[in-house]
């Protein structure tokens, strides 16, 4: 590729070397080059949040982030969560319908629980404004996030991954 740059990305804990054009978005690289299709191309201009990933634990819209900006950051996609409590909470609270936006909401909720496990209602509402769902109400999504935050408040790590053999 003309004008391409060699990148080393850390995606879901794995170091991946690849060549990308300076204009390639992280969303494009994740979906097309790496086959990680959990991040969805919704609006492609940063409004809907369906493409949300975590970059060093912070929710980022991968349609707005260039792949070259991901170099040196720990990128986590929905595929990297592997049965995190937020995923279970979305199922238990019926926090999705068609599912297209769900991975973005889950990644955003996961990021909130990591950075602010004692978030109040106003903070949760503020964080949810960066994602749009056209199929369901936000009540179930808020309930799912609340349930994960309550788990954390009881002294357990709301984001702890199950240990091998459990």
C-alpha positions in Angstrom: 0.0 0.0 0.0 1.4 3.4 -1.0 2.0 5.6 2.0 1.3 2.8 4.4 2.8 2.6 7.8 3.8 -0.5 9.8 1.8 -0.5 13.1 2.0 -2.6 16.3 -1.4 -2.7 18.0 -2.3 -4.3 21.2 -5.8 -5.6 20.7 -7.6 -7.7 23.4 -4.2 -8.3 25.0 -2.5 -9.6 21.8 0.3 -7.7 20.0 -0.6 -7.5 16.3 1.7 -6.1 13.6 0.1 -4.9 10.4 0.4 -2.3 7.7 -2.2 0.4 7.5 -2.8 3.6 5.5 -2.6 6.9 7.6 -6.3 7.4 6.8 -7.5 4.0 8.0 -9.8 4.2 11.0 -9.4 1.9 13.9 -12.9 0.6 13.1 -11.9 -0.4 9.6 -8.7 -2.1 10.8 -10.6 -4.0 13.5 -13.4 -5.2 11.2 -11.7 -5.6 7.8 -8.1 -6.4 8.6 -8.4 -8.2 11.9 -11.9 -9.8 11.5 -13.2 -8.4 14.8 -16.7 -7.5 13.8 -18.2 -6.8 17.2 -17.7 -3.0 16.8 -20.4 -1.9 14.4 -20.3 0.7 11.7 -23.4 2.7 12.4 -23.2 6.4 11.6 -19.5 6.5 10.8 -19.3 10.1 12.2 -19.2 9.5 15.9 -22.9 10.1 16.8 -24.2 6.6 17.5 -21.5 4.8 19.6 -22.1 1.4 18.0 -18.3 1.2 17.2 -17.2 2.0 20.8 -14.0 0.2 22.0 -11.8 0.9 25.0 -8.4 2.5 24.5 -6.4 2.3 27.7 -9.7 1.7 29.5 -11.4 4.8 28.0 -14.4 4.5 25.7 -13.5 5.7 22.2 -15.5 5.7 19.0 -13.4 3.7 16.7 -14.9 5.3 13.6 -13.3 8.6 14.7 -10.0 7.1 15.8 -7.3 6.5 13.3 -5.5 3.2 13.5 -2.2 4.9 13.9 -3.6 6.6 17.0 -4.1 3.2 18.5 -0.4 2.4 18.5 0.9 2.1 22.1 -2.6 1.9 23.5 -4.4 -1.2 24.9 -7.4 -1.6 22.6 -10.2 -3.8 23.9 -13.2 -4.8 21.8 -16.3 -6.6 22.7 -14.6 -9.9 21.7 -12.0 -9.2 24.4 -14.5 -9.1 27.3 -15.2 -12.9 27.4 -18.2 -13.1 29.8 -17.6 -10.0 31.8 -20.3 -9.2 34.3 -21.6 -6.3 32.2 -22.5 -8.8 29.4 -24.4 -11.0 31.8 -26.2 -7.9 33.2 -27.3 -6.9 29.7 -28.8 -10.4 29.2 -30.5 -10.5 32.7 -32.0 -7.0 32.3 -33.1 -7.5 28.6 -31.0 -4.5 27.7 -31.1 -5.1 24.0 -33.4 -5.8 21.1 -31.9 -6.1 17.6 -28.4 -6.0 19.2 -26.7 -3.8 16.7 -25.8 -1.1 19.2 -25.4 -3.5 22.1 -21.6 -4.0 21.9 -21.1 -0.2 22.0 -23.3 0.2 25.1 -21.6 -2.8 26.7 -18.1 -1.3 26.1 -19.2 2.1 27.4 -20.8 0.5 30.5 -17.7 -1.6 31.0 -15.5 1.5 30.8 -17.7 3.4 33.3 -17.5 0.5 35.8 -13.7 0.5 35.4 -13.2 4.2 35.8 -16.1 5.1 38.2 -17.5 2.1 40.0 -19.5 4.3 42.3 -21.1 6.3 39.5 -24.4 8.1 40.4 -27.5 8.3 38.2 -26.4 11.6 36.7 -23.0 10.1 35.7 -24.6 7.0 34.2 -27.0 9.1 32.2 -24.2 11.4 31.0 -22.1 8.4 29.8 -25.1 6.8 28.0 -25.6 10.0 26.0 -22.7 9.0 23.8 -24.6 5.9 22.5 -27.9 5.7 20.6 -30.4 2.9 20.4 -33.4 3.0 18.1 -35.0 -0.3 19.2 -35.3 -0.2 23.0 -35.6 2.1 25.9 -32.6 3.1 27.9 -34.2 2.0 31.2 -33.1 -1.6 30.8 -29.6 -0.5 29.8 -29.4 1.7 32.9 -30.6 -1.2 35.0 -27.9 -3.4 33.6 -25.2 -0.9 34.4 -26.6 -0.3 37.9 -26.5 -4.0 38.6 -22.8 -4.2 37.7 -22.0 -1.1 39.8 -23.9 -2.6 42.8 -21.8 -5.7 42.5 -18.7 -3.6 42.7 -20.1 -1.7 45.7 -20.5 -4.9 47.6 -16.7 -5.4 47.5 -16.4 -7.7 44.5 -14.7 -6.6 41.3 -17.5 -5.9 38.8 -15.2 -6.6 36.0 -13.3 -9.6 37.3 -12.8 -12.3 34.7 -13.6 -15.9 35.7 -10.6 -17.9 36.7 -9.5 -20.9 34.7 -11.6 -23.9 35.6 -14.6 -21.9 37.0 
